[in-house]
Amino acid sequence: MAKKELPTLKDVSRIPEELLPVVNWWQDHGPRTLGWVAAAVVVCAAAYFWHANQAAADANAVVALANAAQTADFEAVAALDAEASPLARLDLAHSLYAAGDYENALGVYEASLAELDDPAVRDIAAVGRVCALEALGRLDEALASAAELEAAFAKSATTHYLTSELILAKARILCQQGDKAAAQEALGPLLNAAEGTALAKYKPQAERTAQIIAAYEKKSLFDQAAEAAPAPAPAPAK
């Protein structure tokens, strides 16, 4: 049987005839296949190292968030591309709210609502938005948002963990709108909560809020200006 000429092989006589198709295939496709395999190995290695680095970044972000205490700390973690960043943004919004920066707090809450997927975490941003709107004096918007959340929470089989915060916010908003009776009525679920229920532990806070509502007086700008005016100078001594 005549031997086939394979210019790239030095000694064809030692290759069994049944392996010659394999040799021919390698000559035609081997280098290209090897290149694809090498590229796949590089991609897999890069993916492995990326995941490893991302896991390390996530772990560092969790530690940084646990140790955060000031607005700048929360802002630094929120800027990271890590799993803890969305939670850090909620902490950042809360820190801004506590510092009286209601406008920026509202912006962070609204941005969080646009990016968060977990309903339980979204609800934190939603209630925070209601409180920020209240603090900014945008009472109609705040009350409308509170009503939407109240309807959504009512669909839950169990008491939502933010129900008390929403009730207190709604009562404050109604009071500032001048409807003190509706504000007191809104506190009913907390004031009348049965012992041992999820809302019972918020009863003291609701009672304090009810006292504040009872004493609240919405005065006109003229009355406030009169109170702020300096006292008249005493008459000259005789």
Secondary structure, DSSP 4 states (H G I P E B T S, - for coil): -PPPP-TT-S-GGGS-GGGHHHHHHHHHHHHHHHHHHHHHHHHHHHHHHHHHHHHHHHHHHHHHHHH--SHHHHHHHHTSSSTTHHHHHHHHHHHHHHTT-HHHHHHHHHHHHHH---HHHHHHHHHHHHHHHHHTT-HHHHHHHHHHHHHHHHTSSS--TTHHHHHHHHHHHHHHTT-HHHHHHHTHHHHTPPTTSTTGGGHHHHHHHHHHHHH-----HHHHHHHHSPPPPPPPP-
